[in-house]
Amino acid sequence: MDRDYELQTHRAEDRHWWYRGRRTVLDGVLAALGLPGHARILDAGCGSGRNMIDLARYGEVTGVELSETSVDLARARATGEVVAGSVLDMPFPDDSFELAVSLDVIEHLEDDLAALRELRRTVTPGGALLLTVPAYQWLWSGHDEINHHHRRYTRRSLQRVAEQAGWRQVRTTYFNSLLLPVAIILRVLERVNTKTTESSLDLWVPPEPLNWMLERPLTLEAALIKHGGRIPAGLSLLAVFR
């Protein structure tokens, strides 16, 4: 990710409807995992450490992050240990964590299989992996280019690569479904007119009433997912593996 875009992301993630909504979705999934008390949790690709704040409610959280800028910001939060390093080669012993979380990370990696194998190495037998990734390769756009993505996923393609790495799928669901038609329209416009890109709107935090309204669909989806529901289509894909 470009440094300027990275910094914009960090400034937006506390207030932006997408980040707030995703945290609500994740909270319901985490609560249902039945983690042991004082669980050891890894945030692989922790960015600025914002998600570590929420993960810390479920156990002792450790972050690993490649970007020096993000490492400094994450350490300043003083939420847990933050280690500078790559998800592809993490400085942790085998079986170090009961849960690994990697949120919109592996699509940035050329070798997602190697990352999933490394995550498998660091998670204790019986432990869990929680992933989120962008959905559907046919939705590829300037958003993916500016974020330096290598791919987008379907339920089947994510399951396939995770199983190759030694994981067993427990549950999957898409989310951010109600905005899928809007995204499709924006993708079409982008292909017709390269000056009209969704990526130009990615990190704009709307006025609070609009920001709140845009967050509502994700809040509703979070309630459904928390109670075991599965959404058949959406802009993002969430998966839990053991």
Order of alpha helices (4+ residues) and beta strands (2+ residues): alpha-alpha-beta-alpha-beta-alpha-beta-beta-alpha-beta-alpha-alpha-beta-alpha-alpha-beta
